[in-house]
Amino acid sequence: STWTLEQAASVPVVYATAYYSLVVRGRLRPGETVLIHSGSGGVGQAAIAIALSKNCKVFTTVGSKEKQAYLQERFPLLSADAFANSRDTSFEQHVLLHTKGKGVNVVLNSLAEEKLQASIRCLARHGRFLEIGKYDLSNNSPLGMALFLKNVAFHGILLDALFEEGNQEWEEV
């Protein structure tokens, strides 16, 4: 009752983005590990909620201790080791340390440039990389084909493409 119309209207968009990314394109399965960047943002919070509902181990990046505290209060299932810094690439070492070097099954990425490359290195064998950021896609940034030697999938997530005629994934979302 305290939300503005604009705030309320944003909820379906962030949940549709998170669900389309993680469940439809990423095929997130119960018990998997997932790295969700910018966890305190709208899509990040929706993605955390979806991943936790599937009993997944969640790692998330945040830009401040205040954002971490907010998420720990909102999602008490997130332990202290679930959090890493989104302001630099230190999250890569954090994720690899806490996965014993294996990496995560799914990355929901919104970071660019060197942080995108660090995110790719967090991906486990047979993992799925879900790119919701537009910067590197629009700039046609190089990816590195060696990534695919780990038998991974890379998905560019464009929510507006979901509404194109003939896209049956809309029904699933």
Chimera marker file (.cmm) of the C-alpha trace (Angstrom):
<marker_set name="trace">
<marker id="1" x="0.000" y="0.000" z="0.000" r="1" g="1" b="0" radius="0.5"/>
<marker id="2" x="2.986" y="2.326" z="0.350" r="1" g="1" b="0" radius="0.5"/>
<marker id="3" x="4.301" y="1.770" z="-3.185" r="1" g="1" b="0" radius="0.5"/>
<marker id="4" x="3.836" y="4.285" z="-5.961" r="1" g="1" b="0" radius="0.5"/>
<marker id="5" x="2.395" y="3.057" z="-9.235" r="1" g="1" b="0" radius="0.5"/>
<marker id="6" x="5.892" y="3.270" z="-10.755" r="1" g="1" b="0" radius="0.5"/>
<marker id="7" x="7.365" y="1.117" z="-7.958" r="1" g="1" b="0" radius="0.5"/>
<marker id="8" x="4.623" y="-1.490" z="-8.286" r="1" g="1" b="0" radius="0.5"/>
<marker id="9" x="4.983" y="-1.604" z="-12.073" r="1" g="1" b="0" radius="0.5"/>
<marker id="10" x="8.684" y="-2.416" z="-11.764" r="1" g="1" b="0" radius="0.5"/>
<marker id="11" x="8.098" y="-5.695" z="-9.902" r="1" g="1" b="0" radius="0.5"/>
<marker id="12" x="6.818" y="-7.742" z="-12.872" r="1" g="1" b="0" radius="0.5"/>
<marker id="13" x="9.698" y="-6.467" z="-15.034" r="1" g="1" b="0" radius="0.5"/>
<marker id="14" x="12.456" y="-7.475" z="-12.610" r="1" g="1" b="0" radius="0.5"/>
<marker id="15" x="10.860" y="-10.835" z="-11.833" r="1" g="1" b="0" radius="0.5"/>
<marker id="16" x="10.236" y="-11.545" z="-15.517" r="1" g="1" b="0" radius="0.5"/>
<marker id="17" x="13.893" y="-10.744" z="-16.240" r="1" g="1" b="0" radius="0.5"/>
<marker id="18" x="15.157" y="-12.937" z="-13.402" r="1" g="1" b="0" radius="0.5"/>
<marker id="19" x="12.800" y="-15.822" z="-14.165" r="1" g="1" b="0" radius="0.5"/>
<marker id="20" x="13.414" y="-15.711" z="-17.914" r="1" g="1" b="0" radius="0.5"/>
<marker id="21" x="17.167" y="-15.646" z="-17.318" r="1" g="1" b="0" radius="0.5"/>
<marker id="22" x="17.537" y="-18.232" z="-14.577" r="1" g="1" b="0" radius="0.5"/>
<marker id="23" x="14.683" y="-20.655" z="-15.183" r="1" g="1" b="0" radius="0.5"/>
<marker id="24" x="13.846" y="-20.472" z="-18.887" r="1" g="1" b="0" radius="0.5"/>
<marker id="25" x="17.254" y="-19.796" z="-20.479" r="1" g="1" b="0" radius="0.5"/>
<marker id="26" x="19.557" y="-20.932" z="-17.661" r="1" g="1" b="0" radius="0.5"/>
<marker id="27" x="17.528" y="-24.007" z="-16.666" r="1" g="1" b="0" radius="0.5"/>
<marker id="28" x="18.510" y="-23.501" z="-13.032" r="1" g="1" b="0" radius="0.5"/>
<marker id="29" x="18.064" y="-26.728" z="-11.109" r="1" g="1" b="0" radius="0.5"/>
<marker id="30" x="17.632" y="-27.348" z="-7.376" r="1" g="1" b="0" radius="0.5"/>
<marker id="31" x="20.888" y="-27.484" z="-5.454" r="1" g="1" b="0" radius="0.5"/>
<marker id="32" x="23.028" y="-25.714" z="-8.057" r="1" g="1" b="0" radius="0.5"/>
<marker id="33" x="25.386" y="-22.836" z="-7.319" r="1" g="1" b="0" radius="0.5"/>
<marker id="34" x="24.703" y="-19.415" z="-8.782" r="1" g="1" b="0" radius="0.5"/>
<marker id="35" x="26.520" y="-16.075" z="-8.877" r="1" g="1" b="0" radius="0.5"/>
<marker id="36" x="24.151" y="-13.115" z="-9.036" r="1" g="1" b="0" radius="0.5"/>
<marker id="37" x="25.742" y="-9.735" z="-9.603" r="1" g="1" b="0" radius="0.5"/>
<marker id="38" x="24.315" y="-6.537" z="-8.094" r="1" g="1" b="0" radius="0.5"/>
<marker id="39" x="22.202" y="-8.462" z="-5.611" r="1" g="1" b="0" radius="0.5"/>
<marker id="40" x="20.638" y="-5.379" z="-4.016" r="1" g="1" b="0" radius="0.5"/>
<marker id="41" x="19.147" y="-4.170" z="-7.310" r="1" g="1" b="0" radius="0.5"/>
<marker id="42" x="15.663" y="-5.141" z="-8.430" r="1" g="1" b="0" radius="0.5"/>
<marker id="43" x="16.705" y="-7.975" z="-10.759" r="1" g="1" b="0" radius="0.5"/>
<marker id="44" x="19.286" y="-9.118" z="-8.226" r="1" g="1" b="0" radius="0.5"/>
<marker id="45" x="16.737" y="-9.409" z="-5.429" r="1" g="1" b="0" radius="0.5"/>
<marker id="46" x="14.274" y="-11.228" z="-7.684" r="1" g="1" b="0" radius="0.5"/>
<marker id="47" x="17.039" y="-13.598" z="-8.816" r="1" g="1" b="0" radius="0.5"/>
<marker id="48" x="18.113" y="-14.301" z="-5.234" r="1" g="1" b="0" radius="0.5"/>
<marker id="49" x="14.511" y="-15.086" z="-4.272" r="1" g="1" b="0" radius="0.5"/>
<marker id="50" x="14.123" y="-17.455" z="-7.234" r="1" g="1" b="0" radius="0.5"/>
<marker id="51" x="17.458" y="-19.195" z="-6.610" r="1" g="1" b="0" radius="0.5"/>
<marker id="52" x="16.759" y="-19.641" z="-2.900" r="1" g="1" b="0" radius="0.5"/>
<marker id="53" x="13.299" y="-21.032" z="-3.709" r="1" g="1" b="0" radius="0.5"/>
<marker id="54" x="15.120" y="-23.755" z="-5.657" r="1" g="1" b="0" radius="0.5"/>
<marker id="55" x="17.461" y="-24.446" z="-2.719" r="1" g="1" b="0" radius="0.5"/>
<marker id="56" x="20.457" y="-23.169" z="-4.656" r="1" g="1" b="0" radius="0.5"/>
<marker id="57" x="23.696" y="-21.953" z="-3.090" r="1" g="1" b="0" radius="0.5"/>
<marker id="58" x="23.789" y="-18.230" z="-3.862" r="1" g="1" b="0" radius="0.5"/>
<marker id="59" x="26.779" y="-15.954" z="-4.209" r="1" g="1" b="0" radius="0.5"/>
<marker id="60" x="26.031" y="-12.305" z="-4.833" r="1" g="1" b="0" radius="0.5"/>
<marker id="61" x="28.008" y="-9.135" z="-5.299" r="1" g="1" b="0" radius="0.5"/>
<marker id="62" x="27.243" y="-5.820" z="-3.660" r="1" g="1" b="0" radius="0.5"/>
<marker id="63" x="28.875" y="-2.414" z="-3.690" r="1" g="1" b="0" radius="0.5"/>
<marker id="64" x="28.740" y="-1.621" z="0.032" r="1" g="1" b="0" radius="0.5"/>
<marker id="65" x="28.387" y="-3.073" z="3.521" r="1" g="1" b="0" radius="0.5"/>
<marker id="66" x="25.000" y="-1.351" z="3.790" r="1" g="1" b="0" radius="0.5"/>
<marker id="67" x="23.711" y="-3.246" z="0.764" r="1" g="1" b="0" radius="0.5"/>
<marker id="68" x="25.062" y="-6.488" z="2.198" r="1" g="1" b="0" radius="0.5"/>
<marker id="69" x="23.322" y="-5.820" z="5.524" r="1" g="1" b="0" radius="0.5"/>
<marker id="70" x="20.074" y="-5.063" z="3.694" r="1" g="1" b="0" radius="0.5"/>
<marker id="71" x="20.238" y="-8.338" z="1.766" r="1" g="1" b="0" radius="0.5"/>
<marker id="72" x="21.169" y="-10.360" z="4.850" r="1" g="1" b="0" radius="0.5"/>
<marker id="73" x="18.085" y="-8.971" z="6.585" r="1" g="1" b="0" radius="0.5"/>
<marker id="74" x="15.849" y="-9.568" z="3.559" r="1" g="1" b="0" radius="0.5"/>
<marker id="75" x="17.263" y="-13.039" z="2.835" r="1" g="1" b="0" radius="0.5"/>
<marker id="76" x="18.342" y="-14.636" z="6.135" r="1" g="1" b="0" radius="0.5"/>
<marker id="77" x="19.355" y="-17.827" z="4.269" r="1" g="1" b="0" radius="0.5"/>
<marker id="78" x="22.332" y="-15.959" z="2.797" r="1" g="1" b="0" radius="0.5"/>
<marker id="79" x="25.426" y="-16.616" z="4.880" r="1" g="1" b="0" radius="0.5"/>
<marker id="80" x="28.307" y="-14.171" z="5.224" r="1" g="1" b="0" radius="0.5"/>
<marker id="81" x="30.329" y="-16.116" z="2.629" r="1" g="1" b="0" radius="0.5"/>
<marker id="82" x="27.577" y="-15.492" z="0.048" r="1" g="1" b="0" radius="0.5"/>
<marker id="83" x="28.743" y="-11.884" z="-0.387" r="1" g="1" b="0" radius="0.5"/>
<marker id="84" x="31.549" y="-10.437" z="-2.478" r="1" g="1" b="0" radius="0.5"/>
<marker id="85" x="32.519" y="-7.013" z="-3.804" r="1" g="1" b="0" radius="0.5"/>
<marker id="86" x="31.082" y="-5.811" z="-7.116" r="1" g="1" b="0" radius="0.5"/>
<marker id="87" x="33.385" y="-2.788" z="-7.335" r="1" g="1" b="0" radius="0.5"/>
<marker id="88" x="36.434" y="-4.810" z="-8.460" r="1" g="1" b="0" radius="0.5"/>
<marker id="89" x="37.279" y="-8.346" z="-9.599" r="1" g="1" b="0" radius="0.5"/>
<marker id="90" x="37.941" y="-9.718" z="-6.101" r="1" g="1" b="0" radius="0.5"/>
<marker id="91" x="34.636" y="-11.606" z="-6.308" r="1" g="1" b="0" radius="0.5"/>
<marker id="92" x="36.368" y="-14.080" z="-8.643" r="1" g="1" b="0" radius="0.5"/>
<marker id="93" x="38.782" y="-15.291" z="-5.964" r="1" g="1" b="0" radius="0.5"/>
<marker id="94" x="35.969" y="-15.310" z="-3.388" r="1" g="1" b="0" radius="0.5"/>
<marker id="95" x="33.741" y="-17.537" z="-5.533" r="1" g="1" b="0" radius="0.5"/>
<marker id="96" x="36.562" y="-19.885" z="-6.505" r="1" g="1" b="0" radius="0.5"/>
<marker id="97" x="37.677" y="-20.175" z="-2.866" r="1" g="1" b="0" radius="0.5"/>
<marker id="98" x="34.178" y="-21.035" z="-1.637" r="1" g="1" b="0" radius="0.5"/>
<marker id="99" x="33.523" y="-23.506" z="-4.473" r="1" g="1" b="0" radius="0.5"/>
<marker id="100" x="36.901" y="-25.212" z="-3.992" r="1" g="1" b="0" radius="0.5"/>
<marker id="101" x="38.035" y="-23.989" z="-7.406" r="1" g="1" b="0" radius="0.5"/>
<marker id="102" x="35.092" y="-25.469" z="-9.305" r="1" g="1" b="0" radius="0.5"/>
<marker id="103" x="33.149" y="-22.262" z="-9.921" r="1" g="1" b="0" radius="0.5"/>
<marker id="104" x="29.385" y="-21.889" z="-10.113" r="1" g="1" b="0" radius="0.5"/>
<marker id="105" x="26.834" y="-23.611" z="-12.317" r="1" g="1" b="0" radius="0.5"/>
<marker id="106" x="25.139" y="-20.363" z="-13.332" r="1" g="1" b="0" radius="0.5"/>
<marker id="107" x="26.282" y="-16.743" z="-13.563" r="1" g="1" b="0" radius="0.5"/>
<marker id="108" x="23.688" y="-13.972" z="-13.881" r="1" g="1" b="0" radius="0.5"/>
<marker id="109" x="25.921" y="-11.188" z="-15.128" r="1" g="1" b="0" radius="0.5"/>
<marker id="110" x="25.378" y="-7.465" z="-15.399" r="1" g="1" b="0" radius="0.5"/>
<marker id="111" x="29.002" y="-6.350" z="-15.019" r="1" g="1" b="0" radius="0.5"/>
<marker id="112" x="31.167" y="-5.163" z="-17.907" r="1" g="1" b="0" radius="0.5"/>
<marker id="113" x="34.685" y="-5.306" z="-19.277" r="1" g="1" b="0" radius="0.5"/>
<marker id="114" x="37.251" y="-6.890" z="-16.912" r="1" g="1" b="0" radius="0.5"/>
<marker id="115" x="34.487" y="-7.759" z="-14.438" r="1" g="1" b="0" radius="0.5"/>
<marker id="116" x="32.654" y="-9.656" z="-17.185" r="1" g="1" b="0" radius="0.5"/>
<marker id="117" x="35.855" y="-11.601" z="-17.910" r="1" g="1" b="0" radius="0.5"/>
<marker id="118" x="36.288" y="-12.379" z="-14.196" r="1" g="1" b="0" radius="0.5"/>
<marker id="119" x="32.661" y="-13.525" z="-14.096" r="1" g="1" b="0" radius="0.5"/>
<marker id="120" x="33.297" y="-15.906" z="-16.984" r="1" g="1" b="0" radius="0.5"/>
<marker id="121" x="36.220" y="-17.401" z="-15.050" r="1" g="1" b="0" radius="0.5"/>
<marker id="122" x="33.797" y="-18.103" z="-12.173" r="1" g="1" b="0" radius="0.5"/>
<marker id="123" x="31.810" y="-20.475" z="-14.385" r="1" g="1" b="0" radius="0.5"/>
<marker id="124" x="32.093" y="-24.218" z="-13.681" r="1" g="1" b="0" radius="0.5"/>
<marker id="125" x="32.300" y="-26.927" z="-16.315" r="1" g="1" b="0" radius="0.5"/>
<marker id="126" x="28.909" y="-27.402" z="-18.003" r="1" g="1" b="0" radius="0.5"/>
<marker id="127" x="27.807" y="-24.022" z="-16.620" r="1" g="1" b="0" radius="0.5"/>
<marker id="128" x="25.487" y="-21.416" z="-18.058" r="1" g="1" b="0" radius="0.5"/>
<marker id="129" x="26.414" y="-17.752" z="-18.412" r="1" g="1" b="0" radius="0.5"/>
<marker id="130" x="23.441" y="-15.385" z="-18.556" r="1" g="1" b="0" radius="0.5"/>
<marker id="131" x="24.366" y="-11.915" z="-19.780" r="1" g="1" b="0" radius="0.5"/>
<marker id="132" x="21.778" y="-9.255" z="-18.943" r="1" g="1" b="0" radius="0.5"/>
<marker id="133" x="24.140" y="-6.297" z="-19.313" r="1" g="1" b="0" radius="0.5"/>
<marker id="134" x="24.102" y="-4.494" z="-22.635" r="1" g="1" b="0" radius="0.5"/>
<marker id="135" x="27.503" y="-2.776" z="-22.594" r="1" g="1" b="0" radius="0.5"/>
<marker id="136" x="29.695" y="-5.617" z="-23.854" r="1" g="1" b="0" radius="0.5"/>
<marker id="137" x="26.987" y="-6.948" z="-26.169" r="1" g="1" b="0" radius="0.5"/>
<marker id="138" x="26.491" y="-3.539" z="-27.809" r="1" g="1" b="0" radius="0.5"/>
<marker id="139" x="30.246" y="-2.967" z="-28.114" r="1" g="1" b="0" radius="0.5"/>
<marker id="140" x="30.832" y="-6.434" z="-29.577" r="1" g="1" b="0" radius="0.5"/>
<marker id="141" x="33.497" y="-7.070" z="-26.925" r="1" g="1" b="0" radius="0.5"/>
<marker id="142" x="35.671" y="-10.169" z="-27.433" r="1" g="1" b="0" radius="0.5"/>
<marker id="143" x="34.710" y="-13.182" z="-25.368" r="1" g="1" b="0" radius="0.5"/>
<marker id="144" x="37.429" y="-15.770" z="-25.886" r="1" g="1" b="0" radius="0.5"/>
<marker id="145" x="36.474" y="-19.055" z="-27.499" r="1" g="1" b="0" radius="0.5"/>
<marker id="146" x="38.536" y="-21.135" z="-25.012" r="1" g="1" b="0" radius="0.5"/>
<marker id="147" x="35.657" y="-20.594" z="-22.590" r="1" g="1" b="0" radius="0.5"/>
<marker id="148" x="33.652" y="-23.161" z="-24.538" r="1" g="1" b="0" radius="0.5"/>
<marker id="149" x="36.237" y="-25.890" z="-23.843" r="1" g="1" b="0" radius="0.5"/>
<marker id="150" x="34.474" y="-26.120" z="-20.471" r="1" g="1" b="0" radius="0.5"/>
<marker id="151" x="31.283" y="-27.184" z="-22.309" r="1" g="1" b="0" radius="0.5"/>
<marker id="152" x="29.399" y="-24.078" z="-21.225" r="1" g="1" b="0" radius="0.5"/>
<marker id="153" x="26.498" y="-22.118" z="-22.685" r="1" g="1" b="0" radius="0.5"/>
<marker id="154" x="26.428" y="-18.340" z="-23.101" r="1" g="1" b="0" radius="0.5"/>
<marker id="155" x="23.043" y="-16.623" z="-23.298" r="1" g="1" b="0" radius="0.5"/>
<marker id="156" x="22.469" y="-12.993" z="-24.188" r="1" g="1" b="0" radius="0.5"/>
<marker id="157" x="19.270" y="-12.117" z="-22.335" r="1" g="1" b="0" radius="0.5"/>
<marker id="158" x="17.096" y="-9.492" z="-24.006" r="1" g="1" b="0" radius="0.5"/>
<marker id="159" x="13.749" y="-9.273" z="-22.243" r="1" g="1" b="0" radius="0.5"/>
<marker id="160" x="12.171" y="-7.327" z="-25.096" r="1" g="1" b="0" radius="0.5"/>
<marker id="161" x="12.922" y="-10.245" z="-27.464" r="1" g="1" b="0" radius="0.5"/>
<marker id="162" x="10.605" y="-12.331" z="-25.311" r="1" g="1" b="0" radius="0.5"/>
<marker id="163" x="7.658" y="-10.431" z="-26.795" r="1" g="1" b="0" radius="0.5"/>
<marker id="164" x="8.570" y="-11.031" z="-30.437" r="1" g="1" b="0" radius="0.5"/>
<marker id="165" x="5.994" y="-12.865" z="-32.499" r="1" g="1" b="0" radius="0.5"/>
<marker id="166" x="6.476" y="-16.607" z="-32.435" r="1" g="1" b="0" radius="0.5"/>
<marker id="167" x="8.623" y="-16.697" z="-29.282" r="1" g="1" b="0" radius="0.5"/>
<marker id="168" x="7.024" y="-19.498" z="-27.298" r="1" g="1" b="0" radius="0.5"/>
<marker id="169" x="9.207" y="-18.812" z="-24.251" r="1" g="1" b="0" radius="0.5"/>
<marker id="170" x="6.782" y="-15.995" z="-23.357" r="1" g="1" b="0" radius="0.5"/>
<marker id="171" x="4.186" y="-18.601" z="-22.400" r="1" g="1" b="0" radius="0.5"/>
<marker id="172" x="6.664" y="-20.244" z="-20.054" r="1" g="1" b="0" radius="0.5"/>
<marker id="173" x="7.491" y="-16.944" z="-18.370" r="1" g="1" b="0" radius="0.5"/>
<link id1="1" id2="2" r="1" g="1" b="0" radius="0.2"/>
<link id1="2" id2="3" r="1" g="1" b="0" radius="0.2"/>
<link id1="3" id2="4" r="1" g="1" b="0" radius="0.2"/>
<link id1="4" id2="5" r="1" g="1" b="0" radius="0.2"/>
<link id1="5" id2="6" r="1" g="1" b="0" radius="0.2"/>
<link id1="6" id2="7" r="1" g="1" b="0" radius="0.2"/>
<link id1="7" id2="8" r="1" g="1" b="0" radius="0.2"/>
<link id1="8" id2="9" r="1" g="1" b="0" radius="0.2"/>
<link id1="9" id2="10" r="1" g="1" b="0" radius="0.2"/>
<link id1="10" id2="11" r="1" g="1" b="0" radius="0.2"/>
<link id1="11" id2="12" r="1" g="1" b="0" radius="0.2"/>
<link id1="12" id2="13" r="1" g="1" b="0" radius="0.2"/>
<link id1="13" id2="14" r="1" g="1" b="0" radius="0.2"/>
<link id1="14" id2="15" r="1" g="1" b="0" radius="0.2"/>
<link id1="15" id2="16" r="1" g="1" b="0" radius="0.2"/>
<link id1="16" id2="17" r="1" g="1" b="0" radius="0.2"/>
<link id1="17" id2="18" r="1" g="1" b="0" radius="0.2"/>
<link id1="18" id2="19" r="1" g="1" b="0" radius="0.2"/>
<link id1="19" id2="20" r="1" g="1" b="0" radius="0.2"/>
<link id1="20" id2="21" r="1" g="1" b="0" radius="0.2"/>
<link id1="21" id2="22" r="1" g="1" b="0" radius="0.2"/>
<link id1="22" id2="23" r="1" g="1" b="0" radius="0.2"/>
<link id1="23" id2="24" r="1" g="1" b="0" radius="0.2"/>
<link id1="24" id2="25" r="1" g="1" b="0" radius="0.2"/>
<link id1="25" id2="26" r="1" g="1" b="0" radius="0.2"/>
<link id1="26" id2="27" r="1" g="1" b="0" radius="0.2"/>
<link id1="27" id2="28" r="1" g="1" b="0" radius="0.2"/>
<link id1="28" id2="29" r="1" g="1" b="0" radius="0.2"/>
<link id1="29" id2="30" r="1" g="1" b="0" radius="0.2"/>
<link id1="30" id2="31" r="1" g="1" b="0" radius="0.2"/>
<link id1="31" id2="32" r="1" g="1" b="0" radius="0.2"/>
<link id1="32" id2="33" r="1" g="1" b="0" radius="0.2"/>
<link id1="33" id2="34" r="1" g="1" b="0" radius="0.2"/>
<link id1="34" id2="35" r="1" g="1" b="0" radius="0.2"/>
<link id1="35" id2="36" r="1" g="1" b="0" radius="0.2"/>
<link id1="36" id2="37" r="1" g="1" b="0" radius="0.2"/>
<link id1="37" id2="38" r="1" g="1" b="0" radius="0.2"/>
<link id1="38" id2="39" r="1" g="1" b="0" radius="0.2"/>
<link id1="39" id2="40" r="1" g="1" b="0" radius="0.2"/>
<link id1="40" id2="41" r="1" g="1" b="0" radius="0.2"/>
<link id1="41" id2="42" r="1" g="1" b="0" radius="0.2"/>
<link id1="42" id2="43" r="1" g="1" b="0" radius="0.2"/>
<link id1="43" id2="44" r="1" g="1" b="0" radius="0.2"/>
<link id1="44" id2="45" r="1" g="1" b="0" radius="0.2"/>
<link id1="45" id2="46" r="1" g="1" b="0" radius="0.2"/>
<link id1="46" id2="47" r="1" g="1" b="0" radius="0.2"/>
<link id1="47" id2="48" r="1" g="1" b="0" radius="0.2"/>
<link id1="48" id2="49" r="1" g="1" b="0" radius="0.2"/>
<link id1="49" id2="50" r="1" g="1" b="0" radius="0.2"/>
<link id1="50" id2="51" r="1" g="1" b="0" radius="0.2"/>
<link id1="51" id2="52" r="1" g="1" b="0" radius="0.2"/>
<link id1="52" id2="53" r="1" g="1" b="0" radius="0.2"/>
<link id1="53" id2="54" r="1" g="1" b="0" radius="0.2"/>
<link id1="54" id2="55" r="1" g="1" b="0" radius="0.2"/>
<link id1="55" id2="56" r="1" g="1" b="0" radius="0.2"/>
<link id1="56" id2="57" r="1" g="1" b="0" radius="0.2"/>
<link id1="57" id2="58" r="1" g="1" b="0" radius="0.2"/>
<link id1="58" id2="59" r="1" g="1" b="0" radius="0.2"/>
<link id1="59" id2="60" r="1" g="1" b="0" radius="0.2"/>
<link id1="60" id2="61" r="1" g="1" b="0" radius="0.2"/>
<link id1="61" id2="62" r="1" g="1" b="0" radius="0.2"/>
<link id1="62" id2="63" r="1" g="1" b="0" radius="0.2"/>
<link id1="63" id2="64" r="1" g="1" b="0" radius="0.2"/>
<link id1="64" id2="65" r="1" g="1" b="0" radius="0.2"/>
<link id1="65" id2="66" r="1" g="1" b="0" radius="0.2"/>
<link id1="66" id2="67" r="1" g="1" b="0" radius="0.2"/>
<link id1="67" id2="68" r="1" g="1" b="0" radius="0.2"/>
<link id1="68" id2="69" r="1" g="1" b="0" radius="0.2"/>
<link id1="69" id2="70" r="1" g="1" b="0" radius="0.2"/>
<link id1="70" id2="71" r="1" g="1" b="0" radius="0.2"/>
<link id1="71" id2="72" r="1" g="1" b="0" radius="0.2"/>
<link id1="72" id2="73" r="1" g="1" b="0" radius="0.2"/>
<link id1="73" id2="74" r="1" g="1" b="0" radius="0.2"/>
<link id1="74" id2="75" r="1" g="1" b="0" radius="0.2"/>
<link id1="75" id2="76" r="1" g="1" b="0" radius="0.2"/>
<link id1="76" id2="77" r="1" g="1" b="0" radius="0.2"/>
<link id1="77" id2="78" r="1" g="1" b="0" radius="0.2"/>
<link id1="78" id2="79" r="1" g="1" b="0" radius="0.2"/>
<link id1="79" id2="80" r="1" g="1" b="0" radius="0.2"/>
<link id1="80" id2="81" r="1" g="1" b="0" radius="0.2"/>
<link id1="81" id2="82" r="1" g="1" b="0" radius="0.2"/>
<link id1="82" id2="83" r="1" g="1" b="0" radius="0.2"/>
<link id1="83" id2="84" r="1" g="1" b="0" radius="0.2"/>
<link id1="84" id2="85" r="1" g="1" b="0" radius="0.2"/>
<link id1="85" id2="86" r="1" g="1" b="0" radius="0.2"/>
<link id1="86" id2="87" r="1" g="1" b="0" radius="0.2"/>
<link id1="87" id2="88" r="1" g="1" b="0" radius="0.2"/>
<link id1="88" id2="89" r="1" g="1" b="0" radius="0.2"/>
<link id1="89" id2="90" r="1" g="1" b="0" radius="0.2"/>
<link id1="90" id2="91" r="1" g="1" b="0" radius="0.2"/>
<link id1="91" id2="92" r="1" g="1" b="0" radius="0.2"/>
<link id1="92" id2="93" r="1" g="1" b="0" radius="0.2"/>
<link id1="93" id2="94" r="1" g="1" b="0" radius="0.2"/>
<link id1="94" id2="95" r="1" g="1" b="0" radius="0.2"/>
<link id1="95" id2="96" r="1" g="1" b="0" radius="0.2"/>
<link id1="96" id2="97" r="1" g="1" b="0" radius="0.2"/>
<link id1="97" id2="98" r="1" g="1" b="0" radius="0.2"/>
<link id1="98" id2="99" r="1" g="1" b="0" radius="0.2"/>
<link id1="99" id2="100" r="1" g="1" b="0" radius="0.2"/>
<link id1="100" id2="101" r="1" g="1" b="0" radius="0.2"/>
<link id1="101" id2="102" r="1" g="1" b="0" radius="0.2"/>
<link id1="102" id2="103" r="1" g="1" b="0" radius="0.2"/>
<link id1="103" id2="104" r="1" g="1" b="0" radius="0.2"/>
<link id1="104" id2="105" r="1" g="1" b="0" radius="0.2"/>
<link id1="105" id2="106" r="1" g="1" b="0" radius="0.2"/>
<link id1="106" id2="107" r="1" g="1" b="0" radius="0.2"/>
<link id1="107" id2="108" r="1" g="1" b="0" radius="0.2"/>
<link id1="108" id2="109" r="1" g="1" b="0" radius="0.2"/>
<link id1="109" id2="110" r="1" g="1" b="0" radius="0.2"/>
<link id1="110" id2="111" r="1" g="1" b="0" radius="0.2"/>
<link id1="111" id2="112" r="1" g="1" b="0" radius="0.2"/>
<link id1="112" id2="113" r="1" g="1" b="0" radius="0.2"/>
<link id1="113" id2="114" r="1" g="1" b="0" radius="0.2"/>
<link id1="114" id2="115" r="1" g="1" b="0" radius="0.2"/>
<link id1="115" id2="116" r="1" g="1" b="0" radius="0.2"/>
<link id1="116" id2="117" r="1" g="1" b="0" radius="0.2"/>
<link id1="117" id2="118" r="1" g="1" b="0" radius="0.2"/>
<link id1="118" id2="119" r="1" g="1" b="0" radius="0.2"/>
<link id1="119" id2="120" r="1" g="1" b="0" radius="0.2"/>
<link id1="120" id2="121" r="1" g="1" b="0" radius="0.2"/>
<link id1="121" id2="122" r="1" g="1" b="0" radius="0.2"/>
<link id1="122" id2="123" r="1" g="1" b="0" radius="0.2"/>
<link id1="123" id2="124" r="1" g="1" b="0" radius="0.2"/>
<link id1="124" id2="125" r="1" g="1" b="0" radius="0.2"/>
<link id1="125" id2="126" r="1" g="1" b="0" radius="0.2"/>
<link id1="126" id2="127" r="1" g="1" b="0" radius="0.2"/>
<link id1="127" id2="128" r="1" g="1" b="0" radius="0.2"/>
<link id1="128" id2="129" r="1" g="1" b="0" radius="0.2"/>
<link id1="129" id2="130" r="1" g="1" b="0" radius="0.2"/>
<link id1="130" id2="131" r="1" g="1" b="0" radius="0.2"/>
<link id1="131" id2="132" r="1" g="1" b="0" radius="0.2"/>
<link id1="132" id2="133" r="1" g="1" b="0" radius="0.2"/>
<link id1="133" id2="134" r="1" g="1" b="0" radius="0.2"/>
<link id1="134" id2="135" r="1" g="1" b="0" radius="0.2"/>
<link id1="135" id2="136" r="1" g="1" b="0" radius="0.2"/>
<link id1="136" id2="137" r="1" g="1" b="0" radius="0.2"/>
<link id1="137" id2="138" r="1" g="1" b="0" radius="0.2"/>
<link id1="138" id2="139" r="1" g="1" b="0" radius="0.2"/>
<link id1="139" id2="140" r="1" g="1" b="0" radius="0.2"/>
<link id1="140" id2="141" r="1" g="1" b="0" radius="0.2"/>
<link id1="141" id2="142" r="1" g="1" b="0" radius="0.2"/>
<link id1="142" id2="143" r="1" g="1" b="0" radius="0.2"/>
<link id1="143" id2="144" r="1" g="1" b="0" radius="0.2"/>
<link id1="144" id2="145" r="1" g="1" b="0" radius="0.2"/>
<link id1="145" id2="146" r="1" g="1" b="0" radius="0.2"/>
<link id1="146" id2="147" r="1" g="1" b="0" radius="0.2"/>
<link id1="147" id2="148" r="1" g="1" b="0" radius="0.2"/>
<link id1="148" id2="149" r="1" g="1" b="0" radius="0.2"/>
<link id1="149" id2="150" r="1" g="1" b="0" radius="0.2"/>
<link id1="150" id2="151" r="1" g="1" b="0" radius="0.2"/>
<link id1="151" id2="152" r="1" g="1" b="0" radius="0.2"/>
<link id1="152" id2="153" r="1" g="1" b="0" radius="0.2"/>
<link id1="153" id2="154" r="1" g="1" b="0" radius="0.2"/>
<link id1="154" id2="155" r="1" g="1" b="0" radius="0.2"/>
<link id1="155" id2="156" r="1" g="1" b="0" radius="0.2"/>
<link id1="156" id2="157" r="1" g="1" b="0" radius="0.2"/>
<link id1="157" id2="158" r="1" g="1" b="0" radius="0.2"/>
<link id1="158" id2="159" r="1" g="1" b="0" radius="0.2"/>
<link id1="159" id2="160" r="1" g="1" b="0" radius="0.2"/>
<link id1="160" id2="161" r="1" g="1" b="0" radius="0.2"/>
<link id1="161" id2="162" r="1" g="1" b="0" radius="0.2"/>
<link id1="162" id2="163" r="1" g="1" b="0" radius="0.2"/>
<link id1="163" id2="164" r="1" g="1" b="0" radius="0.2"/>
<link id1="164" id2="165" r="1" g="1" b="0" radius="0.2"/>
<link id1="165" id2="166" r="1" g="1" b="0" radius="0.2"/>
<link id1="166" id2="167" r="1" g="1" b="0" radius="0.2"/>
<link id1="167" id2="168" r="1" g="1" b="0" radius="0.2"/>
<link id1="168" id2="169" r="1" g="1" b="0" radius="0.2"/>
<link id1="169" id2="170" r="1" g="1" b="0" radius="0.2"/>
<link id1="170" id2="171" r="1" g="1" b="0" radius="0.2"/>
<link id1="171" id2="172" r="1" g="1" b="0" radius="0.2"/>
<link id1="172" id2="173" r="1" g="1" b="0" radius="0.2"/>
</marker_set>
